[in-house]
Amino acid sequence: MVSADLLEILRCPHCVRQTDGLLDLVKDTWLVCRDCGRKYPIVEDIPVMLIDEGSKWIDTSADQLPVPPPPIE
């Protein structure tokens, strides 16, 4: 489980320079950007905040995200 303190400070690395880049925790295993819709997986309690990884899921609706997220390649 990702700590609440960490969730408060994490921001979308793609959006943070232009907007707030706020993230919502979805299904306890994904962080979804409110601005761009990129979805960052949380793997073994570690958020994977790579823009390329978040972009892989941009067209997937939040309710269709797999739980648990697939392994990072």
NORRASUL-V989087 format. One record per residue. RES is the residue in one small letter. D_LAST is the distance of its C-alpha to the last C-alpha in Angstrom with 1 decimal. Layout:
RES,D_LAST ; RES,D_LAST
This chain:
m,21.7 ; v,21.4 ; s,24.8 ; a,27.0 ; d,27.8 ; l,24.2 ; l,23.9 ; e,27.1 ; i,26.0 ; l,22.4 ; r,22.5 ; c,20.4 ; p,19.5 ; h,20.2 ; c,23.6 ; v,25.0 ; r,27.1 ; q,28.9 ; t,29.0 ; d,28.6 ; g,24.9 ; l,25.6 ; l,23.0 ; d,23.8 ; l,22.3 ; v,21.7 ; k,21.5 ; d,21.0 ; t,17.2 ; w,16.8 ; l,18.4 ; v,19.9 ; c,21.7 ; r,25.3 ; d,25.7 ; c,22.9 ; g,21.3 ; r,17.7 ; k,15.9 ; y,13.9 ; p,12.4 ; i,13.9 ; v,11.9 ; e,14.5 ; d,17.0 ; i,15.0 ; p,14.7 ; v,11.6 ; m,14.0 ; l,12.2 ; i,14.1 ; d,11.4 ; e,9.5 ; g,13.1 ; s,14.1 ; k,11.8 ; w,14.1 ; i,17.3 ; d,19.1 ; t,18.4 ; s,21.4 ; a,21.1 ; d,22.8 ; q,20.3 ; l,17.2 ; p,15.7 ; v,16.7 ; p,14.9 ; p,11.8 ; p,8.9 ; p,6.3 ; i,3.8 ; e,0.0
